[in-house]
Amino acid sequence: MSEMTIEELIDEFQFLGDWEERCDYLIDMGFDLPEMPSSEKTEQTKVHGCQSNVWLITRVRTEDGRTTLDIIADSDAMIVKGLIAVLLTLYSGKSPAEILDIEPREVFRELGLDRHLSPARKNGLNGMVQRIRELAAQVAA
Amino acid sequence: MSVSTSVSFDVEAIRAEFPILGKPLPKGRPLVYLDNASTTQKPRCVVDKEREVQENYYANAYRGVYKFGAMVDDELESTREKIRKFIGAAEVEEIVYTSGTTMGINLVANGWGRKFLKPGDEILLTEMEHHANLVPWQFVAKATGAIVKLTPLTEDGRVDLGAFAELLSERTKIVAITGMSNVLGTMPPIEQITKQAHAIGAVVLVDGAQSVPHGATDVQSLGVDFLTFSGHKLYGPSGVGVLYGRRALLEDMDPFLCGGHMISQVFDDHSTWAEIPAKFEAGTLPITQAIGLGAAIDFVSEIGFDAIHAHEQALLEHATEQLNSIPGMKIYGPSPEHKGAICSMTIDGMHPEDMANLLDRKGVFVRHGHHCTMPLHSKLGLSATTRASFAIYNTMNEVDALIDAIHFARKRLRLTD
């Protein structure tokens, strides 16, 4: 799953059709998300604005002169874990400049997340996106 | 468990009065509406009454002498009288239209609190108050130098009456307490609390948002000084509520909102206030909503609270028994005989947000979150619960649908027994 690109995920969602099936798929993606060690789940790594607890950390990786961000995130709610998996598909292994270039709203729209998530959950998702983009901007600067 | 609540209580006949309940959800699933502590669905008579006003004689209230103005005024005043009777108030002038419970409490906190609270005075609440009966007091305490104190709860979520008696002192100026917790369902002994508070000279405000729709309320026999409740939790429209206050208190306190209708005379540099209740009814009232509330009161009065209470308690007992058979289930608050028809719960391994989402998939509508009671949730060591709350139109089959939906959610989240 981690190898899936965002385009493949959008295709998959379009194939699934209705929101219930997509929601099931999100839950399954959540189950496949690697767990974050509990020692990393601190007040510093917590993302505010989420109804459920979300923790997010990024690590800068430089390999062969290319800088990318590793994103590790977790939640205590399974559907949110699925949304995290979507974000990882979108952002993982990308350079800070590439991350800042991505327009996540467009992707969420194509996945149907804009219509089916509650405002509270959209806020949470945007909180995570904002955190990732801030970190990318810091590294890029 | 007694299922036969009352010979006259026919839940199917009641359901037939609520058009929304008969409309299937997408995929043909029946609606199982269990978020009644948030807001209730509307019977046809309420919808019809609002339409009747808007289609036939709508006008502003207490403004025009023309025909429609007079008709609206008559409707509002006869509704005010219905409300008086409904809560057992002595005088119709003691009934103030508000936008809802929140506004009622804010009105008392500001209109009474800012005028009479002095530094060091105490405002006594409980640990289970809705934010609407906590935050306005914090706000007014900050402005006046008064102190907010919270009465603790017992292990099973009842008011710790021993602690209450200890906290009560001559410094206590007001006791503001819920008539029924929107999370735990706890129904404090209001009459006893009022007696104790009055003995030391404090006034008592009851937040009746949850209690008024589920049981008979008589402000005079309870002895309460202020009672506030909302229309939309009582099968009536949203945007309208009621503040009851004893005449002497309403007359002594300041207005809260200023503007039209609440004045007697306005000069360049000062104004004088209208008599109660107009003094507290600044601006245009929620006209059709208030008249619609009258229809809702007629509706529940006709069914009667004995039958309503018996039916809802039977649902609560059945739900409690069934929910407790689910692995990892914890229901918060007292046992059914000490509370109203609310079950706030957690299930091991299931986040309340996931639970509410997965239940929605089965057409079961419940609420999740902190339910505007963050201090209570932190006392319970929780960030959120999932709440199923019942009303007159819910059925035993719907309780079973809730249980089936929870089993589905557990399976979907790969929880094993």
Interface residues (C-beta under 8 A of the other chain):
Chain A: E20 C23 D24 I27 F31 Q51 S52 N53 S75 D76 A77 M78 I79 V80 R121
Chain B: H351 E353 D354 N357 R361 G369 S383 A384 R412 L413 R414
